[in-house]
Amino acid sequence: MELYEFLYTDCIYESAMATMSLHLTKKGAYKAMREFLETGYMQWYNERIIYGKNRAYGDKFETHGHWAVKSIEVKE
């Protein structure tokens, strides 16, 4: 059986990728990734509006972050 995992790290220099969720379909994993990133982007954008461009997490969204969808094989 094959599962798909949504992986994420907020800093590629200081931490490893972590499994955020597991899904039966690739579409489900990408949907979870999109929802996670949209929520994070809206939080980042709103904080930029409130606190100013250079104070809230830098000038770019997820500058050092990384995300991916990977298939894994489930064995008995």
PyMOL Python script that loads the backbone (N, CA, C, O; Angstrom):
from pymol import cmd

cmd.read_pdbstr("""\
ATOM      1  N   MET A   1       0.854  -1.178   0.000  1.00  0.00           N
ATOM      2  CA  MET A   1       0.000   0.000   0.000  1.00  0.00           C
ATOM      3  C   MET A   1       0.898   1.239   0.000  1.00  0.00           C
ATOM      4  O   MET A   1       1.943   1.268   0.651  1.00  0.00           O
ATOM      5  N   GLU A   2       0.482   2.230  -0.722  1.00  0.00           N
ATOM      6  CA  GLU A   2       1.254   3.453  -0.822  1.00  0.00           C
ATOM      7  C   GLU A   2       0.499   4.607  -0.166  1.00  0.00           C
ATOM      8  O   GLU A   2      -0.691   4.805  -0.411  1.00  0.00           O
ATOM      9  N   LEU A   3       1.203   5.357   0.662  1.00  0.00           N
ATOM     10  CA  LEU A   3       0.666   6.559   1.288  1.00  0.00           C
ATOM     11  C   LEU A   3       1.486   7.756   0.838  1.00  0.00           C
ATOM     12  O   LEU A   3       2.609   7.615   0.353  1.00  0.00           O
ATOM     13  N   TYR A   4       0.908   8.928   1.007  1.00  0.00           N
ATOM     14  CA  TYR A   4       1.591  10.167   0.653  1.00  0.00           C
ATOM     15  C   TYR A   4       1.692  11.024   1.903  1.00  0.00           C
ATOM     16  O   TYR A   4       0.717  11.195   2.634  1.00  0.00           O
ATOM     17  N   GLU A   5       2.877  11.556   2.138  1.00  0.00           N
ATOM     18  CA  GLU A   5       3.075  12.390   3.312  1.00  0.00           C
ATOM     19  C   GLU A   5       3.408  13.816   2.903  1.00  0.00           C
ATOM     20  O   GLU A   5       4.131  14.060   1.937  1.00  0.00           O
ATOM     21  N   PHE A   6       2.867  14.731   3.656  1.00  0.00           N
ATOM     22  CA  PHE A   6       3.177  16.144   3.487  1.00  0.00           C
ATOM     23  C   PHE A   6       4.283  16.463   4.478  1.00  0.00           C
ATOM     24  O   PHE A   6       4.100  16.326   5.687  1.00  0.00           O
ATOM     25  N   LEU A   7       5.442  16.893   3.963  1.00  0.00           N
ATOM     26  CA  LEU A   7       6.614  17.205   4.769  1.00  0.00           C
ATOM     27  C   LEU A   7       6.828  18.713   4.811  1.00  0.00           C
ATOM     28  O   LEU A   7       6.538  19.416   3.843  1.00  0.00           O
ATOM     29  N   TYR A   8       7.342  19.209   5.946  1.00  0.00           N
ATOM     30  CA  TYR A   8       7.565  20.641   6.086  1.00  0.00           C
ATOM     31  C   TYR A   8       8.687  20.903   7.083  1.00  0.00           C
ATOM     32  O   TYR A   8       8.826  20.176   8.067  1.00  0.00           O
ATOM     33  N   THR A   9       9.473  21.920   6.839  1.00  0.00           N
ATOM     34  CA  THR A   9      10.406  22.473   7.806  1.00  0.00           C
ATOM     35  C   THR A   9      10.411  23.993   7.660  1.00  0.00           C
ATOM     36  O   THR A   9      10.335  24.525   6.553  1.00  0.00           O
ATOM     37  N   ASP A  10      10.501  24.672   8.785  1.00  0.00           N
ATOM     38  CA  ASP A  10      10.496  26.134   8.725  1.00  0.00           C
ATOM     39  C   ASP A  10      11.895  26.710   8.536  1.00  0.00           C
ATOM     40  O   ASP A  10      12.041  27.893   8.228  1.00  0.00           O
ATOM     41  N   CYS A  11      12.938  25.872   8.719  1.00  0.00           N
ATOM     42  CA  CYS A  11      14.302  26.357   8.511  1.00  0.00           C
ATOM     43  C   CYS A  11      15.173  25.224   7.956  1.00  0.00           C
ATOM     44  O   CYS A  11      15.463  24.254   8.656  1.00  0.00           O
ATOM     45  N   ILE A  12      15.573  25.355   6.726  1.00  0.00           N
ATOM     46  CA  ILE A  12      16.355  24.302   6.085  1.00  0.00           C
ATOM     47  C   ILE A  12      17.769  24.217   6.646  1.00  0.00           C
ATOM     48  O   ILE A  12      18.454  23.220   6.419  1.00  0.00           O
ATOM     49  N   TYR A  13      18.219  25.228   7.365  1.00  0.00           N
ATOM     50  CA  TYR A  13      19.572  25.249   7.897  1.00  0.00           C
ATOM     51  C   TYR A  13      19.689  24.657   9.295  1.00  0.00           C
ATOM     52  O   TYR A  13      20.760  24.183   9.674  1.00  0.00           O
ATOM     53  N   GLU A  14      18.599  24.676  10.073  1.00  0.00           N
ATOM     54  CA  GLU A  14      18.696  24.267  11.471  1.00  0.00           C
ATOM     55  C   GLU A  14      17.775  23.124  11.873  1.00  0.00           C
ATOM     56  O   GLU A  14      17.853  22.671  13.015  1.00  0.00           O
ATOM     57  N   SER A  15      16.915  22.639  11.001  1.00  0.00           N
ATOM     58  CA  SER A  15      16.022  21.559  11.406  1.00  0.00           C
ATOM     59  C   SER A  15      15.745  20.621  10.229  1.00  0.00           C
ATOM     60  O   SER A  15      16.016  20.948   9.074  1.00  0.00           O
ATOM     61  N   ALA A  16      15.208  19.469  10.551  1.00  0.00           N
ATOM     62  CA  ALA A  16      14.926  18.451   9.547  1.00  0.00           C
ATOM     63  C   ALA A  16      13.463  18.532   9.120  1.00  0.00           C
ATOM     64  O   ALA A  16      12.640  19.169   9.777  1.00  0.00           O
ATOM     65  N   MET A  17      13.163  17.877   8.014  1.00  0.00           N
ATOM     66  CA  MET A  17      11.782  17.808   7.541  1.00  0.00           C
ATOM     67  C   MET A  17      10.955  16.964   8.515  1.00  0.00           C
ATOM     68  O   MET A  17      11.423  15.938   9.008  1.00  0.00           O
ATOM     69  N   ALA A  18       9.752  17.395   8.782  1.00  0.00           N
ATOM     70  CA  ALA A  18       8.832  16.671   9.660  1.00  0.00           C
ATOM     71  C   ALA A  18       7.576  16.322   8.882  1.00  0.00           C
ATOM     72  O   ALA A  18       7.139  17.081   8.017  1.00  0.00           O
ATOM     73  N   THR A  19       7.000  15.174   9.192  1.00  0.00           N
ATOM     74  CA  THR A  19       5.749  14.767   8.562  1.00  0.00           C
ATOM     75  C   THR A  19       4.606  15.522   9.212  1.00  0.00           C
ATOM     76  O   THR A  19       4.367  15.396  10.413  1.00  0.00           O
ATOM     77  N   MET A  20       3.906  16.303   8.414  1.00  0.00           N
ATOM     78  CA  MET A  20       2.778  17.068   8.921  1.00  0.00           C
ATOM     79  C   MET A  20       1.487  16.252   8.873  1.00  0.00           C
ATOM     80  O   MET A  20       0.651  16.346   9.772  1.00  0.00           O
ATOM     81  N   SER A  21       1.328  15.433   7.795  1.00  0.00           N
ATOM     82  CA  SER A  21       0.135  14.599   7.683  1.00  0.00           C
ATOM     83  C   SER A  21       0.373  13.483   6.681  1.00  0.00           C
ATOM     84  O   SER A  21       1.257  13.576   5.829  1.00  0.00           O
ATOM     85  N   LEU A  22      -0.433  12.414   6.793  1.00  0.00           N
ATOM     86  CA  LEU A  22      -0.403  11.277   5.873  1.00  0.00           C
ATOM     87  C   LEU A  22      -1.734  11.194   5.145  1.00  0.00           C
ATOM     88  O   LEU A  22      -2.786  11.477   5.719  1.00  0.00           O
ATOM     89  N   HIS A  23      -1.683  10.799   3.861  1.00  0.00           N
ATOM     90  CA  HIS A  23      -2.889  10.768   3.041  1.00  0.00           C
ATOM     91  C   HIS A  23      -2.897   9.539   2.139  1.00  0.00           C
ATOM     92  O   HIS A  23      -1.846   8.999   1.792  1.00  0.00           O
ATOM     93  N   LEU A  24      -4.091   9.111   1.770  1.00  0.00           N
ATOM     94  CA  LEU A  24      -4.229   7.979   0.866  1.00  0.00           C
ATOM     95  C   LEU A  24      -3.977   8.361  -0.589  1.00  0.00           C
ATOM     96  O   LEU A  24      -3.599   7.512  -1.396  1.00  0.00           O
ATOM     97  N   THR A  25      -4.184   9.634  -0.928  1.00  0.00           N
ATOM     98  CA  THR A  25      -3.987  10.082  -2.306  1.00  0.00           C
ATOM     99  C   THR A  25      -3.006  11.244  -2.347  1.00  0.00           C
ATOM    100  O   THR A  25      -2.840  11.976  -1.372  1.00  0.00           O
ATOM    101  N   LYS A  26      -2.363  11.394  -3.492  1.00  0.00           N
ATOM    102  CA  LYS A  26      -1.439  12.512  -3.691  1.00  0.00           C
ATOM    103  C   LYS A  26      -2.206  13.826  -3.669  1.00  0.00           C
ATOM    104  O   LYS A  26      -1.715  14.838  -3.168  1.00  0.00           O
ATOM    105  N   LYS A  27      -3.422  13.799  -4.222  1.00  0.00           N
ATOM    106  CA  LYS A  27      -4.256  14.997  -4.242  1.00  0.00           C
ATOM    107  C   LYS A  27      -4.570  15.468  -2.822  1.00  0.00           C
ATOM    108  O   LYS A  27      -4.563  16.669  -2.553  1.00  0.00           O
ATOM    109  N   GLY A  28      -4.843  14.537  -1.920  1.00  0.00           N
ATOM    110  CA  GLY A  28      -5.125  14.888  -0.536  1.00  0.00           C
ATOM    111  C   GLY A  28      -3.919  15.509   0.152  1.00  0.00           C
ATOM    112  O   GLY A  28      -4.060  16.450   0.933  1.00  0.00           O
ATOM    113  N   ALA A  29      -2.728  14.982  -0.140  1.00  0.00           N
ATOM    114  CA  ALA A  29      -1.505  15.524   0.453  1.00  0.00           C
ATOM    115  C   ALA A  29      -1.238  16.938  -0.056  1.00  0.00           C
ATOM    116  O   ALA A  29      -0.871  17.822   0.718  1.00  0.00           O
ATOM    117  N   TYR A  30      -1.423  17.148  -1.360  1.00  0.00           N
ATOM    118  CA  TYR A  30      -1.221  18.487  -1.909  1.00  0.00           C
ATOM    119  C   TYR A  30      -2.269  19.470  -1.394  1.00  0.00           C
ATOM    120  O   TYR A  30      -1.975  20.651  -1.209  1.00  0.00           O
ATOM    121  N   LYS A  31      -3.481  18.993  -1.162  1.00  0.00           N
ATOM    122  CA  LYS A  31      -4.531  19.854  -0.617  1.00  0.00           C
ATOM    123  C   LYS A  31      -4.167  20.287   0.805  1.00  0.00           C
ATOM    124  O   LYS A  31      -4.342  21.452   1.162  1.00  0.00           O
ATOM    125  N   ALA A  32      -3.663  19.356   1.617  1.00  0.00           N
ATOM    126  CA  ALA A  32      -3.252  19.688   2.975  1.00  0.00           C
ATOM    127  C   ALA A  32      -2.085  20.675   2.956  1.00  0.00           C
ATOM    128  O   ALA A  32      -2.032  21.595   3.772  1.00  0.00           O
ATOM    129  N   MET A  33      -1.154  20.483   2.026  1.00  0.00           N
ATOM    130  CA  MET A  33      -0.017  21.384   1.914  1.00  0.00           C
ATOM    131  C   MET A  33      -0.479  22.784   1.529  1.00  0.00           C
ATOM    132  O   MET A  33      -0.013  23.774   2.091  1.00  0.00           O
ATOM    133  N   ARG A  34      -1.391  22.860   0.575  1.00  0.00           N
ATOM    134  CA  ARG A  34      -1.897  24.167   0.137  1.00  0.00           C
ATOM    135  C   ARG A  34      -2.605  24.893   1.283  1.00  0.00           C
ATOM    136  O   ARG A  34      -2.384  26.086   1.492  1.00  0.00           O
ATOM    137  N   GLU A  35      -3.449  24.183   2.020  1.00  0.00           N
ATOM    138  CA  GLU A  35      -4.172  24.802   3.131  1.00  0.00           C
ATOM    139  C   GLU A  35      -3.213  25.286   4.213  1.00  0.00           C
ATOM    140  O   GLU A  35      -3.394  26.371   4.767  1.00  0.00           O
ATOM    141  N   PHE A  36      -2.197  24.485   4.513  1.00  0.00           N
ATOM    142  CA  PHE A  36      -1.204  24.857   5.507  1.00  0.00           C
ATOM    143  C   PHE A  36      -0.447  26.114   5.081  1.00  0.00           C
ATOM    144  O   PHE A  36      -0.255  27.030   5.881  1.00  0.00           O
ATOM    145  N   LEU A  37      -0.023  26.152   3.827  1.00  0.00           N
ATOM    146  CA  LEU A  37       0.743  27.300   3.341  1.00  0.00           C
ATOM    147  C   LEU A  37      -0.116  28.549   3.185  1.00  0.00           C
ATOM    148  O   LEU A  37       0.358  29.656   3.440  1.00  0.00           O
ATOM    149  N   GLU A  38      -1.366  28.392   2.774  1.00  0.00           N
ATOM    150  CA  GLU A  38      -2.252  29.553   2.675  1.00  0.00           C
ATOM    151  C   GLU A  38      -2.491  30.174   4.049  1.00  0.00           C
ATOM    152  O   GLU A  38      -2.493  31.397   4.189  1.00  0.00           O
ATOM    153  N   THR A  39      -2.690  29.334   5.056  1.00  0.00           N
ATOM    154  CA  THR A  39      -2.893  29.829   6.413  1.00  0.00           C
ATOM    155  C   THR A  39      -1.645  30.552   6.908  1.00  0.00           C
ATOM    156  O   THR A  39      -1.738  31.637   7.483  1.00  0.00           O
ATOM    157  N   GLY A  40      -0.490  29.958   6.685  1.00  0.00           N
ATOM    158  CA  GLY A  40       0.772  30.588   7.091  1.00  0.00           C
ATOM    159  C   GLY A  40       1.027  31.884   6.359  1.00  0.00           C
ATOM    160  O   GLY A  40       1.508  32.851   6.950  1.00  0.00           O
ATOM    161  N   TYR A  41       0.705  31.916   5.063  1.00  0.00           N
ATOM    162  CA  TYR A  41       0.911  33.137   4.280  1.00  0.00           C
ATOM    163  C   TYR A  41       0.010  34.258   4.772  1.00  0.00           C
ATOM    164  O   TYR A  41       0.450  35.402   4.891  1.00  0.00           O
ATOM    165  N   MET A  42      -1.245  33.940   5.058  1.00  0.00           N
ATOM    166  CA  MET A  42      -2.162  34.974   5.532  1.00  0.00           C
ATOM    167  C   MET A  42      -1.714  35.525   6.881  1.00  0.00           C
ATOM    168  O   MET A  42      -1.829  36.726   7.121  1.00  0.00           O
ATOM    169  N   GLN A  43      -1.206  34.669   7.767  1.00  0.00           N
ATOM    170  CA  GLN A  43      -0.689  35.143   9.047  1.00  0.00           C
ATOM    171  C   GLN A  43       0.519  36.049   8.825  1.00  0.00           C
ATOM    172  O   GLN A  43       0.614  37.112   9.439  1.00  0.00           O
ATOM    173  N   TRP A  44       1.442  35.642   7.957  1.00  0.00           N
ATOM    174  CA  TRP A  44       2.630  36.441   7.653  1.00  0.00           C
ATOM    175  C   TRP A  44       2.236  37.788   7.045  1.00  0.00           C
ATOM    176  O   TRP A  44       2.775  38.828   7.424  1.00  0.00           O
ATOM    177  N   TYR A  45       1.297  37.762   6.105  1.00  0.00           N
ATOM    178  CA  TYR A  45       0.869  38.987   5.428  1.00  0.00           C
ATOM    179  C   TYR A  45       0.195  39.949   6.408  1.00  0.00           C
ATOM    180  O   TYR A  45       0.474  41.148   6.393  1.00  0.00           O
ATOM    181  N   ASN A  46      -0.683  39.432   7.250  1.00  0.00           N
ATOM    182  CA  ASN A  46      -1.373  40.285   8.220  1.00  0.00           C
ATOM    183  C   ASN A  46      -0.398  40.907   9.213  1.00  0.00           C
ATOM    184  O   ASN A  46      -0.551  42.070   9.587  1.00  0.00           O
ATOM    185  N   GLU A  47       0.605  40.142   9.642  1.00  0.00           N
ATOM    186  CA  GLU A  47       1.599  40.694  10.556  1.00  0.00           C
ATOM    187  C   GLU A  47       2.467  41.737   9.862  1.00  0.00           C
ATOM    188  O   GLU A  47       2.925  42.681  10.506  1.00  0.00           O
ATOM    189  N   ARG A  48       2.700  41.586   8.570  1.00  0.00           N
ATOM    190  CA  ARG A  48       3.430  42.620   7.813  1.00  0.00           C
ATOM    191  C   ARG A  48       2.631  43.914   7.792  1.00  0.00           C
ATOM    192  O   ARG A  48       3.196  45.000   7.925  1.00  0.00           O
ATOM    193  N   ILE A  49       1.323  43.801   7.626  1.00  0.00           N
ATOM    194  CA  ILE A  49       0.456  44.986   7.603  1.00  0.00           C
ATOM    195  C   ILE A  49       0.461  45.656   8.977  1.00  0.00           C
ATOM    196  O   ILE A  49       0.570  46.879   9.069  1.00  0.00           O
ATOM    197  N   ILE A  50       0.346  44.865  10.041  1.00  0.00           N
ATOM    198  CA  ILE A  50       0.253  45.423  11.388  1.00  0.00           C
ATOM    199  C   ILE A  50       1.581  46.014  11.855  1.00  0.00           C
ATOM    200  O   ILE A  50       1.618  47.142  12.347  1.00  0.00           O
ATOM    201  N   TYR A  51       2.668  45.261  11.705  1.00  0.00           N
ATOM    202  CA  TYR A  51       3.949  45.652  12.298  1.00  0.00           C
ATOM    203  C   TYR A  51       4.929  46.297  11.328  1.00  0.00           C
ATOM    204  O   TYR A  51       5.971  46.797  11.751  1.00  0.00           O
ATOM    205  N   GLY A  52       4.621  46.296  10.057  1.00  0.00           N
ATOM    206  CA  GLY A  52       5.538  46.876   9.083  1.00  0.00           C
ATOM    207  C   GLY A  52       6.269  45.795   8.298  1.00  0.00           C
ATOM    208  O   GLY A  52       6.388  44.657   8.752  1.00  0.00           O
ATOM    209  N   LYS A  53       6.747  46.155   7.139  1.00  0.00           N
ATOM    210  CA  LYS A  53       7.340  45.185   6.226  1.00  0.00           C
ATOM    211  C   LYS A  53       8.581  44.497   6.771  1.00  0.00           C
ATOM    212  O   LYS A  53       8.742  43.291   6.582  1.00  0.00           O
ATOM    213  N   ASN A  54       9.442  45.212   7.428  1.00  0.00           N
ATOM    214  CA  ASN A  54      10.723  44.638   7.818  1.00  0.00           C
ATOM    215  C   ASN A  54      10.743  44.018   9.208  1.00  0.00           C
ATOM    216  O   ASN A  54      11.745  43.412   9.586  1.00  0.00           O
ATOM    217  N   ARG A  55       9.686  44.148   9.967  1.00  0.00           N
ATOM    218  CA  ARG A  55       9.686  43.607  11.334  1.00  0.00           C
ATOM    219  C   ARG A  55       9.135  42.204  11.408  1.00  0.00           C
ATOM    220  O   ARG A  55       9.603  41.420  12.234  1.00  0.00           O
ATOM    221  N   ALA A  56       8.169  41.849  10.592  1.00  0.00           N
ATOM    222  CA  ALA A  56       7.488  40.561  10.720  1.00  0.00           C
ATOM    223  C   ALA A  56       8.111  39.514   9.799  1.00  0.00           C
ATOM    224  O   ALA A  56       7.787  39.448   8.613  1.00  0.00           O
ATOM    225  N   TYR A  57       8.990  38.714  10.342  1.00  0.00           N
ATOM    226  CA  TYR A  57       9.559  37.557   9.643  1.00  0.00           C
ATOM    227  C   TYR A  57      10.311  37.902   8.366  1.00  0.00           C
ATOM    228  O   TYR A  57      10.386  37.063   7.468  1.00  0.00           O
ATOM    229  N   GLY A  58      10.850  39.058   8.253  1.00  0.00           N
ATOM    230  CA  GLY A  58      11.603  39.405   7.053  1.00  0.00           C
ATOM    231  C   GLY A  58      10.712  39.878   5.923  1.00  0.00           C
ATOM    232  O   GLY A  58       9.513  40.094   6.097  1.00  0.00           O
ATOM    233  N   ASP A  59      11.321  40.031   4.767  1.00  0.00           N
ATOM    234  CA  ASP A  59      10.622  40.611   3.630  1.00  0.00           C
ATOM    235  C   ASP A  59       9.962  39.573   2.732  1.00  0.00           C
ATOM    236  O   ASP A  59       9.091  39.927   1.937  1.00  0.00           O
ATOM    237  N   LYS A  60      10.349  38.307   2.833  1.00  0.00           N
ATOM    238  CA  LYS A  60       9.775  37.274   1.973  1.00  0.00           C
ATOM    239  C   LYS A  60       9.143  36.172   2.808  1.00  0.00           C
ATOM    240  O   LYS A  60       9.627  35.846   3.892  1.00  0.00           O
ATOM    241  N   PHE A  61       8.063  35.603   2.297  1.00  0.00           N
ATOM    242  CA  PHE A  61       7.376  34.510   2.977  1.00  0.00           C
ATOM    243  C   PHE A  61       8.188  33.230   2.841  1.00  0.00           C
ATOM    244  O   PHE A  61       8.603  32.856   1.744  1.00  0.00           O
ATOM    245  N   GLU A  62       8.407  32.569   3.962  1.00  0.00           N
ATOM    246  CA  GLU A  62       9.104  31.278   4.012  1.00  0.00           C
ATOM    247  C   GLU A  62      10.449  31.307   3.290  1.00  0.00           C
ATOM    248  O   GLU A  62      10.724  30.456   2.445  1.00  0.00           O
ATOM    249  N   THR A  63      11.272  32.276   3.620  1.00  0.00           N
ATOM    250  CA  THR A  63      12.579  32.413   2.990  1.00  0.00           C
ATOM    251  C   THR A  63      13.435  31.170   3.211  1.00  0.00           C
ATOM    252  O   THR A  63      14.120  30.720   2.292  1.00  0.00           O
ATOM    253  N   HIS A  64      13.403  30.614   4.418  1.00  0.00           N
ATOM    254  CA  HIS A  64      14.237  29.458   4.735  1.00  0.00           C
ATOM    255  C   HIS A  64      13.427  28.185   4.923  1.00  0.00           C
ATOM    256  O   HIS A  64      13.968  27.177   5.378  1.00  0.00           O
ATOM    257  N   GLY A  65      12.158  28.208   4.586  1.00  0.00           N
ATOM    258  CA  GLY A  65      11.307  27.042   4.741  1.00  0.00           C
ATOM    259  C   GLY A  65      11.327  26.154   3.510  1.00  0.00           C
ATOM    260  O   GLY A  65      11.749  26.566   2.430  1.00  0.00           O
ATOM    261  N   HIS A  66      10.860  24.924   3.697  1.00  0.00           N
ATOM    262  CA  HIS A  66      10.762  23.989   2.584  1.00  0.00           C
ATOM    263  C   HIS A  66       9.595  23.054   2.851  1.00  0.00           C
ATOM    264  O   HIS A  66       9.333  22.693   3.999  1.00  0.00           O
ATOM    265  N   TRP A  67       8.891  22.659   1.792  1.00  0.00           N
ATOM    266  CA  TRP A  67       7.761  21.752   1.913  1.00  0.00           C
ATOM    267  C   TRP A  67       7.766  20.819   0.713  1.00  0.00           C
ATOM    268  O   TRP A  67       8.289  21.154  -0.350  1.00  0.00           O
ATOM    269  N   ALA A  68       7.170  19.633   0.899  1.00  0.00           N
ATOM    270  CA  ALA A  68       7.178  18.636  -0.167  1.00  0.00           C
ATOM    271  C   ALA A  68       6.114  17.590   0.094  1.00  0.00           C
ATOM    272  O   ALA A  68       5.613  17.455   1.210  1.00  0.00           O
ATOM    273  N   VAL A  69       5.774  16.845  -0.959  1.00  0.00           N
ATOM    274  CA  VAL A  69       4.918  15.670  -0.859  1.00  0.00           C
ATOM    275  C   VAL A  69       5.745  14.491  -1.319  1.00  0.00           C
ATOM    276  O   VAL A  69       6.372  14.538  -2.377  1.00  0.00           O
ATOM    277  N   LYS A  70       5.750  13.430  -0.525  1.00  0.00           N
ATOM    278  CA  LYS A  70       6.565  12.255  -0.820  1.00  0.00           C
ATOM    279  C   LYS A  70       5.717  11.002  -0.654  1.00  0.00           C
ATOM    280  O   LYS A  70       4.895  10.918   0.258  1.00  0.00           O
ATOM    281  N   SER A  71       5.918  10.034  -1.532  1.00  0.00           N
ATOM    282  CA  SER A  71       5.205   8.763  -1.407  1.00  0.00           C
ATOM    283  C   SER A  71       6.032   7.803  -0.563  1.00  0.00           C
ATOM    284  O   SER A  71       7.258   7.758  -0.668  1.00  0.00           O
ATOM    285  N   ILE A  72       5.341   7.037   0.275  1.00  0.00           N
ATOM    286  CA  ILE A  72       6.007   6.041   1.092  1.00  0.00           C
ATOM    287  C   ILE A  72       5.270   4.719   0.956  1.00  0.00           C
ATOM    288  O   ILE A  72       4.056   4.691   0.752  1.00  0.00           O
ATOM    289  N   GLU A  73       6.002   3.641   1.069  1.00  0.00           N
ATOM    290  CA  GLU A  73       5.424   2.300   0.971  1.00  0.00           C
ATOM    291  C   GLU A  73       5.137   1.784   2.382  1.00  0.00           C
ATOM    292  O   GLU A  73       6.010   1.813   3.250  1.00  0.00           O
ATOM    293  N   VAL A  74       3.915   1.313   2.602  1.00  0.00           N
ATOM    294  CA  VAL A  74       3.519   0.753   3.891  1.00  0.00           C
ATOM    295  C   VAL A  74       3.608  -0.763   3.784  1.00  0.00           C
ATOM    296  O   VAL A  74       3.010  -1.371   2.896  1.00  0.00           O
ATOM    297  N   LYS A  75       4.359  -1.365   4.697  1.00  0.00           N
ATOM    298  CA  LYS A  75       4.523  -2.820   4.699  1.00  0.00           C
ATOM    299  C   LYS A  75       3.733  -3.412   5.847  1.00  0.00           C
ATOM    300  O   LYS A  75       3.329  -2.708   6.773  1.00  0.00           O
ATOM    301  N   GLU A  76       3.520  -4.710   5.774  1.00  0.00           N
ATOM    302  CA  GLU A  76       2.747  -5.400   6.805  1.00  0.00           C
ATOM    303  C   GLU A  76       3.441  -5.391   8.130  1.00  0.00           C
ATOM    304  O   GLU A  76       2.918  -5.932   9.104  1.00  0.00           O
TER     305      GLU A  76
END
""", "prot")
cmd.dss("prot")
cmd.show_as("cartoon", "prot")
cmd.util.cbc("prot")
cmd.orient("prot")
